[in-house]
Amino acid sequence: MFIMLTSIFLYLISLFVGAVVIGIMCIYIIRDTRKYKMNTLFWVIVTVLLQFIGICLYWIARKKLLSKRCPVCRAQIPEHKDYCILCGVELDTVRPKNKSFGRFLIKFCAFFEAIFIIEHFLRMYV
């Protein structure tokens, strides 16, 4: 009985953590697609359905839109922009390097989602 209750409790915790991770990824996708003028609803649906694979597909599709690099934060910038869309610096001025917390957060969430997916498959098949 105790083992059954603990397994149900752990399953509910993993569902909650997975929902939080997907929520953070969706917030990132919504903000980023608006910044690059991409189809927000499509990419949110792809991210929710395909999760880690969906966010990788989004990054691949977004890279095709970008062609310049910011001299400060090294972010890729669309050709028609005269300023960096991440740090806001004009491309002809240079400042000290800024670290992007948003990029760290999305990589952190993607890493833990990959771990949860692997753990889920191991639990199902082992």
N, C-alpha and C positions, 0 to 999 in steps of 0.2 A: 504494500500500500504506500509506504514512504517513498519507494523508488518511483512509483507511478506519479505521485504528487510532485516530486522533484523534477521528473522529466517534463511534466506539463508546465511547471513553473519556468524551467529553462527554455522550453519552446516558446512560451509567451514573451519572455525577455528577448529572445532572438528575433521574434516578430516585431517587437517594439523598436529594437535597435535597427533592424532592417528598414522599418518605416521611416525612422529618423534619417537614416543615411539616404534613402531615396528622396525624402523631402528636401534635404540639403542639396542633393544633386539637381533636383528640379528647380530650386530657387536659383542655383548657379546657371542652369540652362536658360531660364526665363530672362535673367539679367543680361547674359551674354548674347543671346539671340536678338534682343532689342538693341544692344549696342552695335551689332553687325548687320542689323536690318534683315534678319533671316526669319523663316516661318516658325514662330514660337510654339504654337500648338502641335505641329508635326513633330518637332524635336522633343517636346515634353512627353508625348505619347510613345515615341521610339525609346526614350530613356526609361520610362516606367515599364514598358513591355520587355525590353532587352537588357535593361539595367547596365551592367559593366560594359557589355558589348555595344550598347546604344550610346554611351558616353564616348567610347572610343570612335565610333562612327561619326559622332558629332565633331570631335576634334579633327578627324581626317577631312570632313567636309568644310570645316571652318578654315583649315590651313590653305585650301584652294583659293579662298577669298583674299588671303593676305600676301603681300609681296615685299614690304619694307620692314625694317627693324628699328625700334627705338634705341637711341644711343644710351639712355639712362637705365631702363628696366629690361631691355633686350626683348620686349614684346613685339610680335609681328603686327604690322599696321596695314590696313587697306591702302591701296595706291592713291586714292583720291583724298585721303586725310592729310592735313598739314600739322597735326598734333597727335600725340600718343593717346589712345583711348583708355589706357590703364592708368598711367600716372599723370596725364594731362599736360606734359611738357611739350613745347613747340619743338619741332624736329631740328631747328637750327641752333637751339640752346642746349647746354649740357649742365646737369646737376649731379650731385652724388647719387649713387645707386640706391633705389628703394626696393625693399623686399615686398612681394605681394602676398598678403595673408590669405587672400581668396584662392590663389593657386595652391598654396600649401594645404588649405582646408579641403579642396576638392580631391587632391591626390591622396590625402589621408582617408577620406571617405571611400574613395574607389578602392584603396588597399584593403580596408576592413570589409567592404562588400565582397571583394574577391575571396577573402578568408571565409566569410559566411557562406558563400556559394560552395566552396570546396568542402567546408564542414558539413553542409547540408547533403551533398552528394555522398560523402563518406558515411554519414549516418544512415542514408537510405540503402546503400549497396554493401556496406560492411557489417 
